[in-house]
Amino acid sequence: MPESKTRRKNRKPQNNGAAVANDKPMPKWYKPVMFGLMLLGLVWIMVYYISQTLFPIPIIGGWNIVVGFGFAMVGFFMTTGWR
């Protein structure tokens, strides 16, 4: 039976002196904005349904759902950059 190779535990990635972009810390505003946008989208859609289409913006009608999902999706897209 063949033997497995030994693992090198302390191997460092070689970037040849190039700066790694992931080493920067996240800004403090990122997480509150991300969660805030997701909640704003949810609240926007809930207000639209609870008020029977009278609020938040009655002129745009059903597009209020698109606006609410837009806010929520921007928040969800921000989760891909969250570390």
PDB file of N, CA, C and O in Angstrom:
ATOM      1  N   MET A   1       0.846  -1.170   0.000  1.00  0.00           N
ATOM      2  CA  MET A   1       0.000   0.000   0.000  1.00  0.00           C
ATOM      3  C   MET A   1       0.897   1.241   0.000  1.00  0.00           C
ATOM      4  O   MET A   1       1.831   1.319   0.799  1.00  0.00           O
ATOM      5  N   PRO A   2       0.629   2.226  -0.891  1.00  0.00           N
ATOM      6  CA  PRO A   2       1.483   3.414  -0.938  1.00  0.00           C
ATOM      7  C   PRO A   2       1.284   4.310   0.279  1.00  0.00           C
ATOM      8  O   PRO A   2       0.191   4.395   0.838  1.00  0.00           O
ATOM      9  N   GLU A   3       2.358   4.970   0.673  1.00  0.00           N
ATOM     10  CA  GLU A   3       2.292   5.874   1.813  1.00  0.00           C
ATOM     11  C   GLU A   3       1.949   7.282   1.344  1.00  0.00           C
ATOM     12  O   GLU A   3       2.344   7.696   0.254  1.00  0.00           O
ATOM     13  N   SER A   4       1.210   8.016   2.178  1.00  0.00           N
ATOM     14  CA  SER A   4       0.858   9.389   1.833  1.00  0.00           C
ATOM     15  C   SER A   4       2.036  10.317   2.106  1.00  0.00           C
ATOM     16  O   SER A   4       2.883  10.041   2.955  1.00  0.00           O
ATOM     17  N   LYS A   5       2.069  11.421   1.368  1.00  0.00           N
ATOM     18  CA  LYS A   5       3.145  12.392   1.561  1.00  0.00           C
ATOM     19  C   LYS A   5       2.878  13.184   2.830  1.00  0.00           C
ATOM     20  O   LYS A   5       1.730  13.360   3.239  1.00  0.00           O
ATOM     21  N   THR A   6       3.930  13.649   3.432  1.00  0.00           N
ATOM     22  CA  THR A   6       3.776  14.447   4.648  1.00  0.00           C
ATOM     23  C   THR A   6       3.278  15.839   4.278  1.00  0.00           C
ATOM     24  O   THR A   6       3.603  16.370   3.216  1.00  0.00           O
ATOM     25  N   ARG A   7       2.493  16.409   5.163  1.00  0.00           N
ATOM     26  CA  ARG A   7       1.941  17.739   4.923  1.00  0.00           C
ATOM     27  C   ARG A   7       2.880  18.802   5.467  1.00  0.00           C
ATOM     28  O   ARG A   7       3.567  18.598   6.468  1.00  0.00           O
ATOM     29  N   ARG A   8       2.894  19.907   4.805  1.00  0.00           N
ATOM     30  CA  ARG A   8       3.676  21.048   5.273  1.00  0.00           C
ATOM     31  C   ARG A   8       2.711  22.021   5.924  1.00  0.00           C
ATOM     32  O   ARG A   8       1.936  22.684   5.236  1.00  0.00           O
ATOM     33  N   LYS A   9       2.753  22.110   7.232  1.00  0.00           N
ATOM     34  CA  LYS A   9       1.784  22.910   7.974  1.00  0.00           C
ATOM     35  C   LYS A   9       2.084  24.401   7.931  1.00  0.00           C
ATOM     36  O   LYS A   9       1.156  25.209   7.957  1.00  0.00           O
ATOM     37  N   ASN A  10       3.303  24.773   7.869  1.00  0.00           N
ATOM     38  CA  ASN A  10       3.660  26.187   7.962  1.00  0.00           C
ATOM     39  C   ASN A  10       3.999  26.785   6.599  1.00  0.00           C
ATOM     40  O   ASN A  10       4.860  27.658   6.498  1.00  0.00           O
ATOM     41  N   ARG A  11       3.344  26.330   5.587  1.00  0.00           N
ATOM     42  CA  ARG A  11       3.596  26.857   4.252  1.00  0.00           C
ATOM     43  C   ARG A  11       2.938  28.224   4.106  1.00  0.00           C
ATOM     44  O   ARG A  11       1.758  28.385   4.417  1.00  0.00           O
ATOM     45  N   LYS A  12       3.697  29.202   3.636  1.00  0.00           N
ATOM     46  CA  LYS A  12       3.187  30.556   3.429  1.00  0.00           C
ATOM     47  C   LYS A  12       2.931  30.748   1.934  1.00  0.00           C
ATOM     48  O   LYS A  12       3.704  30.272   1.103  1.00  0.00           O
ATOM     49  N   PRO A  13       1.841  31.450   1.594  1.00  0.00           N
ATOM     50  CA  PRO A  13       1.606  31.713   0.172  1.00  0.00           C
ATOM     51  C   PRO A  13       2.653  32.675  -0.373  1.00  0.00           C
ATOM     52  O   PRO A  13       3.058  33.626   0.296  1.00  0.00           O
ATOM     53  N   GLN A  14       3.072  32.412  -1.578  1.00  0.00           N
ATOM     54  CA  GLN A  14       4.086  33.250  -2.193  1.00  0.00           C
ATOM     55  C   GLN A  14       3.387  34.299  -3.049  1.00  0.00           C
ATOM     56  O   GLN A  14       2.732  33.975  -4.040  1.00  0.00           O
ATOM     57  N   ASN A  15       3.537  35.554  -2.654  1.00  0.00           N
ATOM     58  CA  ASN A  15       2.936  36.616  -3.445  1.00  0.00           C
ATOM     59  C   ASN A  15       4.002  37.516  -4.059  1.00  0.00           C
ATOM     60  O   ASN A  15       3.678  38.536  -4.667  1.00  0.00           O
ATOM     61  N   ASN A  16       5.246  37.152  -3.907  1.00  0.00           N
ATOM     62  CA  ASN A  16       6.378  37.876  -4.499  1.00  0.00           C
ATOM     63  C   ASN A  16       6.345  39.367  -4.212  1.00  0.00           C
ATOM     64  O   ASN A  16       6.612  40.176  -5.101  1.00  0.00           O
ATOM     65  N   GLY A  17       6.024  39.738  -2.989  1.00  0.00           N
ATOM     66  CA  GLY A  17       6.052  41.128  -2.581  1.00  0.00           C
ATOM     67  C   GLY A  17       4.800  41.919  -2.923  1.00  0.00           C
ATOM     68  O   GLY A  17       4.699  43.090  -2.556  1.00  0.00           O
ATOM     69  N   ALA A  18       3.847  41.315  -3.611  1.00  0.00           N
ATOM     70  CA  ALA A  18       2.618  42.027  -3.968  1.00  0.00           C
ATOM     71  C   ALA A  18       1.710  42.109  -2.745  1.00  0.00           C
ATOM     72  O   ALA A  18       1.634  41.172  -1.951  1.00  0.00           O
ATOM     73  N   ALA A  19       1.031  43.226  -2.606  1.00  0.00           N
ATOM     74  CA  ALA A  19       0.118  43.414  -1.471  1.00  0.00           C
ATOM     75  C   ALA A  19      -1.137  42.574  -1.684  1.00  0.00           C
ATOM     76  O   ALA A  19      -1.679  42.518  -2.788  1.00  0.00           O
ATOM     77  N   VAL A  20      -1.583  41.938  -0.638  1.00  0.00           N
ATOM     78  CA  VAL A  20      -2.792  41.129  -0.711  1.00  0.00           C
ATOM     79  C   VAL A  20      -3.963  42.005  -0.300  1.00  0.00           C
ATOM     80  O   VAL A  20      -3.917  42.647   0.750  1.00  0.00           O
ATOM     81  N   ALA A  21      -5.012  42.039  -1.115  1.00  0.00           N
ATOM     82  CA  ALA A  21      -6.163  42.927  -0.871  1.00  0.00           C
ATOM     83  C   ALA A  21      -6.981  42.490   0.331  1.00  0.00           C
ATOM     84  O   ALA A  21      -7.644  43.326   0.945  1.00  0.00           O
ATOM     85  N   ASN A  22      -6.960  41.214   0.693  1.00  0.00           N
ATOM     86  CA  ASN A  22      -7.789  40.711   1.789  1.00  0.00           C
ATOM     87  C   ASN A  22      -7.209  41.016   3.160  1.00  0.00           C
ATOM     88  O   ASN A  22      -7.842  40.713   4.172  1.00  0.00           O
ATOM     89  N   ASP A  23      -6.022  41.607   3.220  1.00  0.00           N
ATOM     90  CA  ASP A  23      -5.417  41.899   4.511  1.00  0.00           C
ATOM     91  C   ASP A  23      -5.983  43.162   5.150  1.00  0.00           C
ATOM     92  O   ASP A  23      -5.755  43.408   6.335  1.00  0.00           O
ATOM     93  N   LYS A  24      -6.719  43.969   4.381  1.00  0.00           N
ATOM     94  CA  LYS A  24      -7.268  45.201   4.927  1.00  0.00           C
ATOM     95  C   LYS A  24      -8.450  44.887   5.836  1.00  0.00           C
ATOM     96  O   LYS A  24      -9.269  44.027   5.513  1.00  0.00           O
ATOM     97  N   PRO A  25      -8.543  45.571   6.960  1.00  0.00           N
ATOM     98  CA  PRO A  25      -9.711  45.338   7.828  1.00  0.00           C
ATOM     99  C   PRO A  25     -10.962  45.966   7.214  1.00  0.00           C
ATOM    100  O   PRO A  25     -10.877  46.918   6.438  1.00  0.00           O
ATOM    101  N   MET A  26     -12.121  45.419   7.574  1.00  0.00           N
ATOM    102  CA  MET A  26     -13.390  45.939   7.070  1.00  0.00           C
ATOM    103  C   MET A  26     -13.688  47.268   7.748  1.00  0.00           C
ATOM    104  O   MET A  26     -13.386  47.443   8.929  1.00  0.00           O
ATOM    105  N   PRO A  27     -14.280  48.212   7.009  1.00  0.00           N
ATOM    106  CA  PRO A  27     -14.688  49.464   7.655  1.00  0.00           C
ATOM    107  C   PRO A  27     -15.814  49.202   8.656  1.00  0.00           C
ATOM    108  O   PRO A  27     -16.608  48.277   8.484  1.00  0.00           O
ATOM    109  N   LYS A  28     -15.870  50.015   9.687  1.00  0.00           N
ATOM    110  CA  LYS A  28     -16.867  49.801  10.737  1.00  0.00           C
ATOM    111  C   LYS A  28     -18.287  50.035  10.250  1.00  0.00           C
ATOM    112  O   LYS A  28     -19.223  49.501  10.846  1.00  0.00           O
ATOM    113  N   TRP A  29     -18.485  50.808   9.192  1.00  0.00           N
ATOM    114  CA  TRP A  29     -19.818  51.112   8.701  1.00  0.00           C
ATOM    115  C   TRP A  29     -20.373  50.002   7.833  1.00  0.00           C
ATOM    116  O   TRP A  29     -21.575  49.996   7.566  1.00  0.00           O
ATOM    117  N   TYR A  30     -19.557  49.060   7.378  1.00  0.00           N
ATOM    118  CA  TYR A  30     -19.982  48.068   6.378  1.00  0.00           C
ATOM    119  C   TYR A  30     -21.105  47.165   6.896  1.00  0.00           C
ATOM    120  O   TYR A  30     -22.139  47.013   6.247  1.00  0.00           O
ATOM    121  N   LYS A  31     -20.890  46.575   8.063  1.00  0.00           N
ATOM    122  CA  LYS A  31     -21.879  45.633   8.592  1.00  0.00           C
ATOM    123  C   LYS A  31     -23.208  46.309   8.932  1.00  0.00           C
ATOM    124  O   LYS A  31     -24.252  45.760   8.579  1.00  0.00           O
ATOM    125  N   PRO A  32     -23.232  47.476   9.602  1.00  0.00           N
ATOM    126  CA  PRO A  32     -24.531  48.116   9.858  1.00  0.00           C
ATOM    127  C   PRO A  32     -25.270  48.510   8.582  1.00  0.00           C
ATOM    128  O   PRO A  32     -26.494  48.402   8.515  1.00  0.00           O
ATOM    129  N   VAL A  33     -24.533  48.967   7.570  1.00  0.00           N
ATOM    130  CA  VAL A  33     -25.184  49.337   6.309  1.00  0.00           C
ATOM    131  C   VAL A  33     -25.749  48.096   5.623  1.00  0.00           C
ATOM    132  O   VAL A  33     -26.858  48.126   5.090  1.00  0.00           O
ATOM    133  N   MET A  34     -24.985  47.011   5.638  1.00  0.00           N
ATOM    134  CA  MET A  34     -25.421  45.775   5.009  1.00  0.00           C
ATOM    135  C   MET A  34     -26.718  45.264   5.643  1.00  0.00           C
ATOM    136  O   MET A  34     -27.690  44.994   4.938  1.00  0.00           O
ATOM    137  N   PHE A  35     -26.731  45.133   6.961  1.00  0.00           N
ATOM    138  CA  PHE A  35     -27.937  44.650   7.630  1.00  0.00           C
ATOM    139  C   PHE A  35     -29.068  45.670   7.553  1.00  0.00           C
ATOM    140  O   PHE A  35     -30.239  45.299   7.470  1.00  0.00           O
ATOM    141  N   GLY A  36     -28.718  46.950   7.579  1.00  0.00           N
ATOM    142  CA  GLY A  36     -29.728  47.998   7.481  1.00  0.00           C
ATOM    143  C   GLY A  36     -30.456  47.960   6.147  1.00  0.00           C
ATOM    144  O   GLY A  36     -31.674  48.130   6.104  1.00  0.00           O
ATOM    145  N   LEU A  37     -29.730  47.741   5.060  1.00  0.00           N
ATOM    146  CA  LEU A  37     -30.373  47.661   3.751  1.00  0.00           C
ATOM    147  C   LEU A  37     -31.283  46.440   3.637  1.00  0.00           C
ATOM    148  O   LEU A  37     -32.368  46.517   3.059  1.00  0.00           O
ATOM    149  N   MET A  38     -30.838  45.320   4.187  1.00  0.00           N
ATOM    150  CA  MET A  38     -31.694  44.132   4.153  1.00  0.00           C
ATOM    151  C   MET A  38     -32.978  44.365   4.949  1.00  0.00           C
ATOM    152  O   MET A  38     -34.063  43.994   4.501  1.00  0.00           O
ATOM    153  N   LEU A  39     -32.859  44.972   6.117  1.00  0.00           N
ATOM    154  CA  LEU A  39     -34.043  45.249   6.929  1.00  0.00           C
ATOM    155  C   LEU A  39     -34.924  46.324   6.300  1.00  0.00           C
ATOM    156  O   LEU A  39     -36.151  46.231   6.360  1.00  0.00           O
ATOM    157  N   LEU A  40     -34.313  47.339   5.699  1.00  0.00           N
ATOM    158  CA  LEU A  40     -35.091  48.384   5.041  1.00  0.00           C
ATOM    159  C   LEU A  40     -35.931  47.801   3.906  1.00  0.00           C
ATOM    160  O   LEU A  40     -37.095  48.167   3.745  1.00  0.00           O
ATOM    161  N   GLY A  41     -35.355  46.911   3.131  1.00  0.00           N
ATOM    162  CA  GLY A  41     -36.111  46.265   2.054  1.00  0.00           C
ATOM    163  C   GLY A  41     -37.268  45.450   2.590  1.00  0.00           C
ATOM    164  O   GLY A  41     -38.365  45.486   2.034  1.00  0.00           O
ATOM    165  N   LEU A  42     -37.035  44.717   3.664  1.00  0.00           N
ATOM    166  CA  LEU A  42     -38.100  43.915   4.268  1.00  0.00           C
ATOM    167  C   LEU A  42     -39.209  44.799   4.813  1.00  0.00           C
ATOM    168  O   LEU A  42     -40.389  44.530   4.588  1.00  0.00           O
ATOM    169  N   VAL A  43     -38.836  45.854   5.528  1.00  0.00           N
ATOM    170  CA  VAL A  43     -39.830  46.766   6.104  1.00  0.00           C
ATOM    171  C   VAL A  43     -40.594  47.480   4.989  1.00  0.00           C
ATOM    172  O   VAL A  43     -41.802  47.687   5.108  1.00  0.00           O
ATOM    173  N   TRP A  44     -39.909  47.859   3.909  1.00  0.00           N
ATOM    174  CA  TRP A  44     -40.560  48.535   2.788  1.00  0.00           C
ATOM    175  C   TRP A  44     -41.677  47.659   2.217  1.00  0.00           C
ATOM    176  O   TRP A  44     -42.789  48.134   1.989  1.00  0.00           O
ATOM    177  N   ILE A  45     -41.376  46.391   1.991  1.00  0.00           N
ATOM    178  CA  ILE A  45     -42.373  45.478   1.426  1.00  0.00           C
ATOM    179  C   ILE A  45     -43.495  45.219   2.432  1.00  0.00           C
ATOM    180  O   ILE A  45     -44.660  45.142   2.043  1.00  0.00           O
ATOM    181  N   MET A  46     -43.165  45.084   3.704  1.00  0.00           N
ATOM    182  CA  MET A  46     -44.205  44.858   4.721  1.00  0.00           C
ATOM    183  C   MET A  46     -45.151  46.054   4.818  1.00  0.00           C
ATOM    184  O   MET A  46     -46.366  45.875   4.904  1.00  0.00           O
ATOM    185  N   VAL A  47     -44.607  47.262   4.804  1.00  0.00           N
ATOM    186  CA  VAL A  47     -45.442  48.463   4.867  1.00  0.00           C
ATOM    187  C   VAL A  47     -46.346  48.541   3.643  1.00  0.00           C
ATOM    188  O   VAL A  47     -47.510  48.924   3.751  1.00  0.00           O
ATOM    189  N   TYR A  48     -45.815  48.180   2.492  1.00  0.00           N
ATOM    190  CA  TYR A  48     -46.602  48.197   1.260  1.00  0.00           C
ATOM    191  C   TYR A  48     -47.814  47.266   1.367  1.00  0.00           C
ATOM    192  O   TYR A  48     -48.924  47.644   0.993  1.00  0.00           O
ATOM    193  N   TYR A  49     -47.600  46.063   1.874  1.00  0.00           N
ATOM    194  CA  TYR A  49     -48.704  45.109   1.991  1.00  0.00           C
ATOM    195  C   TYR A  49     -49.653  45.445   3.141  1.00  0.00           C
ATOM    196  O   TYR A  49     -50.869  45.328   2.988  1.00  0.00           O
ATOM    197  N   ILE A  50     -49.119  45.854   4.279  1.00  0.00           N
ATOM    198  CA  ILE A  50     -49.972  46.136   5.437  1.00  0.00           C
ATOM    199  C   ILE A  50     -50.858  47.353   5.184  1.00  0.00           C
ATOM    200  O   ILE A  50     -52.013  47.381   5.609  1.00  0.00           O
ATOM    201  N   SER A  51     -50.317  48.360   4.493  1.00  0.00           N
ATOM    202  CA  SER A  51     -51.101  49.567   4.230  1.00  0.00           C
ATOM    203  C   SER A  51     -52.021  49.402   3.015  1.00  0.00           C
ATOM    204  O   SER A  51     -52.683  50.358   2.611  1.00  0.00           O
ATOM    205  N   GLN A  52     -52.067  48.234   2.448  1.00  0.00           N
ATOM    206  CA  GLN A  52     -52.891  47.926   1.276  1.00  0.00           C
ATOM    207  C   GLN A  52     -52.566  48.860   0.120  1.00  0.00           C
ATOM    208  O   GLN A  52     -53.458  49.470  -0.470  1.00  0.00           O
ATOM    209  N   THR A  53     -51.308  48.962  -0.190  1.00  0.00           N
ATOM    210  CA  THR A  53     -50.711  49.704  -1.308  1.00  0.00           C
ATOM    211  C   THR A  53     -50.809  51.228  -1.182  1.00  0.00           C
ATOM    212  O   THR A  53     -50.604  51.922  -2.178  1.00  0.00           O
ATOM    213  N   LEU A  54     -51.110  51.772  -0.009  1.00  0.00           N
ATOM    214  CA  LEU A  54     -51.179  53.226   0.167  1.00  0.00           C
ATOM    215  C   LEU A  54     -49.823  53.841   0.497  1.00  0.00           C
ATOM    216  O   LEU A  54     -49.588  55.011   0.192  1.00  0.00           O
ATOM    217  N   PHE A  55     -48.946  53.088   1.101  1.00  0.00           N
ATOM    218  CA  PHE A  55     -47.621  53.568   1.487  1.00  0.00           C
ATOM    219  C   PHE A  55     -46.591  52.609   0.946  1.00  0.00           C
ATOM    220  O   PHE A  55     -47.007  51.522   0.546  1.00  0.00           O
ATOM    221  N   PRO A  56     -45.348  52.861   0.885  1.00  0.00           N
ATOM    222  CA  PRO A  56     -44.578  54.056   1.153  1.00  0.00           C
ATOM    223  C   PRO A  56     -44.710  55.110   0.050  1.00  0.00           C
ATOM    224  O   PRO A  56     -44.734  56.302   0.359  1.00  0.00           O
ATOM    225  N   ILE A  57     -44.798  54.712  -1.235  1.00  0.00           N
ATOM    226  CA  ILE A  57     -44.972  55.690  -2.311  1.00  0.00           C
ATOM    227  C   ILE A  57     -46.179  55.245  -3.136  1.00  0.00           C
ATOM    228  O   ILE A  57     -46.051  54.336  -3.956  1.00  0.00           O
ATOM    229  N   PRO A  58     -47.350  55.864  -2.940  1.00  0.00           N
ATOM    230  CA  PRO A  58     -48.552  55.372  -3.623  1.00  0.00           C
ATOM    231  C   PRO A  58     -48.529  55.579  -5.140  1.00  0.00           C
ATOM    232  O   PRO A  58     -49.202  54.844  -5.863  1.00  0.00           O
ATOM    233  N   ILE A  59     -47.782  56.547  -5.628  1.00  0.00           N
ATOM    234  CA  ILE A  59     -47.793  56.852  -7.062  1.00  0.00           C
ATOM    235  C   ILE A  59     -47.185  55.718  -7.892  1.00  0.00           C
ATOM    236  O   ILE A  59     -47.647  55.457  -9.003  1.00  0.00           O
ATOM    237  N   ILE A  60     -46.165  55.047  -7.376  1.00  0.00           N
ATOM    238  CA  ILE A  60     -45.484  54.029  -8.180  1.00  0.00           C
ATOM    239  C   ILE A  60     -46.151  52.664  -8.087  1.00  0.00           C
ATOM    240  O   ILE A  60     -45.766  51.750  -8.816  1.00  0.00           O
ATOM    241  N   GLY A  61     -47.124  52.501  -7.225  1.00  0.00           N
ATOM    242  CA  GLY A  61     -47.920  51.271  -7.167  1.00  0.00           C
ATOM    243  C   GLY A  61     -47.102  50.028  -6.877  1.00  0.00           C
ATOM    244  O   GLY A  61     -46.392  49.954  -5.874  1.00  0.00           O
ATOM    245  N   GLY A  62     -47.210  49.048  -7.770  1.00  0.00           N
ATOM    246  CA  GLY A  62     -46.540  47.762  -7.586  1.00  0.00           C
ATOM    247  C   GLY A  62     -45.029  47.824  -7.648  1.00  0.00           C
ATOM    248  O   GLY A  62     -44.352  46.880  -7.240  1.00  0.00           O
ATOM    249  N   TRP A  63     -44.490  48.924  -8.153  1.00  0.00           N
ATOM    250  CA  TRP A  63     -43.041  49.068  -8.190  1.00  0.00           C
ATOM    251  C   TRP A  63     -42.446  49.207  -6.801  1.00  0.00           C
ATOM    252  O   TRP A  63     -41.229  49.119  -6.638  1.00  0.00           O
ATOM    253  N   ASN A  64     -43.289  49.424  -5.794  1.00  0.00           N
ATOM    254  CA  ASN A  64     -42.796  49.451  -4.414  1.00  0.00           C
ATOM    255  C   ASN A  64     -42.155  48.118  -4.038  1.00  0.00           C
ATOM    256  O   ASN A  64     -41.199  48.086  -3.264  1.00  0.00           O
ATOM    257  N   ILE A  65     -42.669  47.035  -4.576  1.00  0.00           N
ATOM    258  CA  ILE A  65     -42.083  45.715  -4.301  1.00  0.00           C
ATOM    259  C   ILE A  65     -40.681  45.641  -4.899  1.00  0.00           C
ATOM    260  O   ILE A  65     -39.761  45.116  -4.273  1.00  0.00           O
ATOM    261  N   VAL A  66     -40.524  46.165  -6.104  1.00  0.00           N
ATOM    262  CA  VAL A  66     -39.213  46.159  -6.756  1.00  0.00           C
ATOM    263  C   VAL A  66     -38.222  47.006  -5.950  1.00  0.00           C
ATOM    264  O   VAL A  66     -37.065  46.620  -5.784  1.00  0.00           O
ATOM    265  N   VAL A  67     -38.674  48.148  -5.455  1.00  0.00           N
ATOM    266  CA  VAL A  67     -37.807  49.005  -4.646  1.00  0.00           C
ATOM    267  C   VAL A  67     -37.386  48.270  -3.373  1.00  0.00           C
ATOM    268  O   VAL A  67     -36.213  48.294  -3.002  1.00  0.00           O
ATOM    269  N   GLY A  68     -38.339  47.618  -2.705  1.00  0.00           N
ATOM    270  CA  GLY A  68     -38.026  46.876  -1.489  1.00  0.00           C
ATOM    271  C   GLY A  68     -37.049  45.747  -1.742  1.00  0.00           C
ATOM    272  O   GLY A  68     -36.089  45.572  -0.992  1.00  0.00           O
ATOM    273  N   PHE A  69     -37.289  44.976  -2.799  1.00  0.00           N
ATOM    274  CA  PHE A  69     -36.356  43.902  -3.134  1.00  0.00           C
ATOM    275  C   PHE A  69     -35.005  44.460  -3.569  1.00  0.00           C
ATOM    276  O   PHE A  69     -33.973  43.833  -3.334  1.00  0.00           O
ATOM    277  N   GLY A  70     -35.003  45.620  -4.192  1.00  0.00           N
ATOM    278  CA  GLY A  70     -33.737  46.244  -4.583  1.00  0.00           C
ATOM    279  C   GLY A  70     -32.877  46.576  -3.381  1.00  0.00           C
ATOM    280  O   GLY A  70     -31.679  46.292  -3.372  1.00  0.00           O
ATOM    281  N   PHE A  71     -33.489  47.183  -2.354  1.00  0.00           N
ATOM    282  CA  PHE A  71     -32.732  47.473  -1.127  1.00  0.00           C
ATOM    283  C   PHE A  71     -32.200  46.181  -0.504  1.00  0.00           C
ATOM    284  O   PHE A  71     -31.039  46.105  -0.101  1.00  0.00           O
ATOM    285  N   ALA A  72     -33.060  45.174  -0.430  1.00  0.00           N
ATOM    286  CA  ALA A  72     -32.650  43.913   0.188  1.00  0.00           C
ATOM    287  C   ALA A  72     -31.531  43.243  -0.614  1.00  0.00           C
ATOM    288  O   ALA A  72     -30.592  42.700  -0.032  1.00  0.00           O
ATOM    289  N   MET A  73     -31.625  43.279  -1.935  1.00  0.00           N
ATOM    290  CA  MET A  73     -30.606  42.622  -2.754  1.00  0.00           C
ATOM    291  C   MET A  73     -29.253  43.330  -2.656  1.00  0.00           C
ATOM    292  O   MET A  73     -28.213  42.672  -2.668  1.00  0.00           O
ATOM    293  N   VAL A  74     -29.257  44.654  -2.560  1.00  0.00           N
ATOM    294  CA  VAL A  74     -27.985  45.365  -2.368  1.00  0.00           C
ATOM    295  C   VAL A  74     -27.349  44.920  -1.050  1.00  0.00           C
ATOM    296  O   VAL A  74     -26.136  44.719  -0.978  1.00  0.00           O
ATOM    297  N   GLY A  75     -28.170  44.768  -0.011  1.00  0.00           N
ATOM    298  CA  GLY A  75     -27.653  44.273   1.265  1.00  0.00           C
ATOM    299  C   GLY A  75     -27.111  42.862   1.152  1.00  0.00           C
ATOM    300  O   GLY A  75     -26.063  42.549   1.717  1.00  0.00           O
ATOM    301  N   PHE A  76     -27.825  42.001   0.421  1.00  0.00           N
ATOM    302  CA  PHE A  76     -27.342  40.628   0.248  1.00  0.00           C
ATOM    303  C   PHE A  76     -26.076  40.578  -0.601  1.00  0.00           C
ATOM    304  O   PHE A  76     -25.194  39.761  -0.337  1.00  0.00           O
ATOM    305  N   PHE A  77     -25.970  41.434  -1.610  1.00  0.00           N
ATOM    306  CA  PHE A  77     -24.750  41.460  -2.409  1.00  0.00           C
ATOM    307  C   PHE A  77     -23.568  41.950  -1.578  1.00  0.00           C
ATOM    308  O   PHE A  77     -22.427  41.563  -1.832  1.00  0.00           O
ATOM    309  N   MET A  78     -23.831  42.787  -0.602  1.00  0.00           N
ATOM    310  CA  MET A  78     -22.745  43.250   0.261  1.00  0.00           C
ATOM    311  C   MET A  78     -22.198  42.118   1.123  1.00  0.00           C
ATOM    312  O   MET A  78     -21.048  42.184   1.560  1.00  0.00           O
ATOM    313  N   THR A  79     -22.992  41.085   1.377  1.00  0.00           N
ATOM    314  CA  THR A  79     -22.499  39.972   2.195  1.00  0.00           C
ATOM    315  C   THR A  79     -21.354  39.233   1.520  1.00  0.00           C
ATOM    316  O   THR A  79     -20.571  38.574   2.204  1.00  0.00           O
ATOM    317  N   THR A  80     -21.232  39.322   0.194  1.00  0.00           N
ATOM    318  CA  THR A  80     -20.142  38.628  -0.478  1.00  0.00           C
ATOM    319  C   THR A  80     -18.785  39.256  -0.165  1.00  0.00           C
ATOM    320  O   THR A  80     -17.757  38.585  -0.264  1.00  0.00           O
ATOM    321  N   GLY A  81     -18.771  40.534   0.209  1.00  0.00           N
ATOM    322  CA  GLY A  81     -17.509  41.186   0.551  1.00  0.00           C
ATOM    323  C   GLY A  81     -17.234  41.261   2.034  1.00  0.00           C
ATOM    324  O   GLY A  81     -16.209  41.799   2.453  1.00  0.00           O
ATOM    325  N   TRP A  82     -18.145  40.724   2.834  1.00  0.00           N
ATOM    326  CA  TRP A  82     -18.008  40.808   4.293  1.00  0.00           C
ATOM    327  C   TRP A  82     -17.021  39.756   4.779  1.00  0.00           C
ATOM    328  O   TRP A  82     -17.111  38.585   4.411  1.00  0.00           O
ATOM    329  N   ARG A  83     -16.065  40.196   5.624  1.00  0.00           N
ATOM    330  CA  ARG A  83     -15.086  39.238   6.189  1.00  0.00           C
ATOM    331  C   ARG A  83     -15.255  39.196   7.668  1.00  0.00           C
ATOM    332  O   ARG A  83     -14.541  38.461   8.350  1.00  0.00           O
TER     333      ARG A  83
END
